[in-house]
Amino acid sequence: MVFAGEDNAVTRRLLDLNKAAGTRMSTLVGQRPRRECAAAVLVDPPWYLDYLQPMLRSAGAACRRDGLVLASLPPEGIRPGAAEERDAVEQFAERHGLEREALDPLAIHYVTPFFEENALAAAGIRVPGVWRRGDLAVYRRGPSSGDAMPRGRRTSWTEVEIEGMRVRLRLDAGGGGGPLRSPTSGRWFRATCCPP
């Protein structure tokens, strides 16, 4: 098993856990995976097109012909425009040699991220610790695929850490935002722009 990812807080934590557990998982941080080497690739990208599309392209390139790509996709109704985004993802996957074989709606369960719990609490909505769900899409790789790694970086997003809490800010979103409360100290911070 090989883990490939960007150099960020999640990847560094995974490397620490891997080392502590003494597992044999290889890691590629900020490196290109070998082309067409994997029988199966699992992808769990943030649910925005500027993450979904490059990660699907990389997964397809790392997967050998007739191999499988299993991807977490945003479910129907997650936000306005989700259906159009899903269509864009499907067209993109097809152009990059990935043919969808199956779609299992709401098959993936996630622990509620702190930012989401905080935003919902500010709106007066209390949610259980595990309530967000995603769709599991299974693609089979055909004879052609895209590049092994995206060529450009997502420049409109930046990640900051506040008292151990990872926050991604979309710099081109314009205005908006609101207060964030630290999970450790309870202190409040003001964000000037946040992901939609």
C-alpha positions, 0 to 999 in steps of 0.5 A, spaced: 500 500 500 502 506 498 499 513 500 500 519 496 499 526 498 501 533 499 505 536 505 500 538 510 498 537 517 494 531 515 499 527 511 504 529 517 500 526 522 499 520 517 506 519 517 507 519 524 501 514 525 504 510 520 511 510 523 508 509 530 504 503 528 510 500 524 506 498 518 509 497 511 505 503 508 510 507 503 508 514 503 509 519 497 509 526 500 509 531 494 511 526 489 508 523 483 506 516 484 508 511 478 504 511 472 499 505 471 502 501 477 496 500 482 490 495 481 486 500 486 486 507 488 482 510 493 481 518 493 477 522 498 478 529 496 475 535 499 468 536 495 470 542 491 472 541 483 478 544 484 480 538 488 476 533 486 478 533 478 486 534 479 485 528 484 481 524 480 486 525 474 492 523 479 488 517 481 486 515 474 494 516 472 496 511 478 491 506 476 493 500 471 488 499 465 482 495 468 484 497 475 479 501 479 478 508 482 474 508 488 472 516 490 468 519 495 463 524 492 459 530 495 452 527 495 446 530 492 443 536 495 449 538 499 449 545 496 446 549 491 449 547 484 451 540 487 448 537 481 451 541 476 458 539 479 457 532 479 455 532 472 462 536 471 466 531 475 463 525 471 464 528 464 471 530 467 472 523 469 470 520 462 475 525 459 481 522 463 479 515 462 475 513 468 468 510 466 463 509 472 461 502 474 457 504 480 455 509 485 453 507 492 449 514 495 451 515 502 455 509 503 461 513 506 460 516 513 464 522 516 466 524 523 463 531 523 469 536 522 469 542 527 468 547 522 462 544 520 459 543 527 461 550 529 457 553 523 451 549 525 451 551 532 452 558 530 445 557 526 442 553 532 443 546 529 446 541 534 448 535 530 451 528 532 458 527 531 457 522 525 452 525 521 455 527 514 455 522 509 458 521 502 457 517 495 462 512 493 463 512 486 467 506 483 470 507 476 474 503 472 480 505 468 480 505 460 486 505 456 488 512 457 488 517 463 491 524 465 497 526 468 500 523 474 499 529 478 496 536 477 500 541 473 498 547 477 496 548 484 490 551 487 492 558 489 485 560 491 485 556 497 490 557 503 490 553 510 492 556 516 492 552 523 489 555 529 491 552 536 491 545 532 485 546 528 486 546 521 482 551 517 482 552 509 480 559 507 478 561 499 481 567 498 477 569 492 471 568 495 470 575 497 467 578 503 463 573 508 465 569 513 464 569 521 467 567 528 470 561 529 471 558 536 478 554 538 476 546 540 481 547 545 481 554 549 474 556 547 477 562 544 473 566 538 477 568 532 474 572 526 475 569 519 474 574 513 473 569 508 471 562 508 470 556 503 462 556 501 
